[in-house]
């Protein structure tokens, strides 16, 4: 186990160094859009030789002796920020614990760097958000999260959340996190006016999607906006194509060691991506553009691009930005699930994403843990859920579909309800080492600097090394 932790720490710190070097020479921070992202890979970090558990080590940026609960998250603005602030207000008005919440939001990609540095140095806030899956499991194994089954029962959260959300918040038979804010699934937002102007119908199959892309190209419209600098944005294309070609079994077998990431469905996904790059389906320079800085969104807003494959958290951003700008852009936005691959027998209702845009874990114990959990419970209160639905978020709580009237959100919740399964994002499901191998290789596939076969081979090698450890 010590070897595994050392490799995880090294991987996380080397990634941060690369990101820091890449960021030198830039200006100040640019505000993120009001929807948060699925986030890409986080590396867990805890030195297995250190004689502590996370909950005992104190929390970053707060005094362990006072009654302040430090909360790290990515809710920097818009509906995300307001959701957390609303829950804090409810907590302050109702709690008898004597604790207060210190809310510390950080922009998405910078947050991931900050979290891995904190954990690598043996520090961790009292509460923090992550994206479930492999990284969350690493945090749990390192002692930076506590089991919550008794608190779930005490606050009746088992009855409040969707089963799929609780499943993704669980590990080794216990619940370790609280899902918050949003059902986040990959899908394609599209400009209804552009579709109507050029006689394009919502595609049901991949061949129809490609025909639509060709029509837009002929008329000087970019088919897909994409900012693949953070890599996880391009990973959505790979995941959707692989799932539509082969279903979920190839991925599940490869991740367990029974199969391989060199399976034909993964080769197909990479080959299709490179075909689309060669055809010009994406904006020039997409592989170095920033999602957090809104570079992909800008192409969509200016109607230079017809479609945007991204997580469903973007609905709130589109609506808020349109309202603040005082325009009718949001009225032009539609959404559809990724189309079926022609001739494939794979279940075309399968979705890629998560049943909770963020998952809160707790690095504290005793009365502080209970107070922190009490605060987290207000993130799914009736008042907060009503606000989130009004802001075009889809909180992972039971009965939320009956509250939704927004047409874009209705399309998303209908697809979620009909889904045969939901595949967790690869970079969350897999361990950090394997996820990074996937993200790095896939970005090179998009850049035409690596073949799909070579990228999949590197991912498979990382998987085999991970299983061996």
Protein Blocks (a to p, Z undefined) as FASTA:
>chain_A
ZZmmmmmmmmmmmmmmmmmmmmgoiacdddddfbdcehiaadddddfkbccdfklnopeh
iafkbccdcdddfbfghjllmmmmmmmmmmmmmpcnlpacddddddfklmmmmmmmmmmn
opacfbdcdeehjllmmmmmnopaccfklmmmmnommmmpcfklmmmmggehiafbdceh
iacdddddddfklmmmnopacdfbfklmmmmmmmmmmnopafbacdfknommmmmmmmmm
mmmmnommlmmmmmnopacfkbfklmmmmmmmmmmmmnopacehklmccfklommmmmmm
nopafbdcddfklmmmmmmmmmmnopaklmmpccddddddehiabdfkbccddedfbacd
dddehjllmmmmmmmmmmmgfklmmmmmmnopacfbehklmmpmbfklmmmmmmmmmpmb
dcddfklmpcfklmmmmmmmmmmmmnopacfklmmmmmmmmmmmmmmZZ
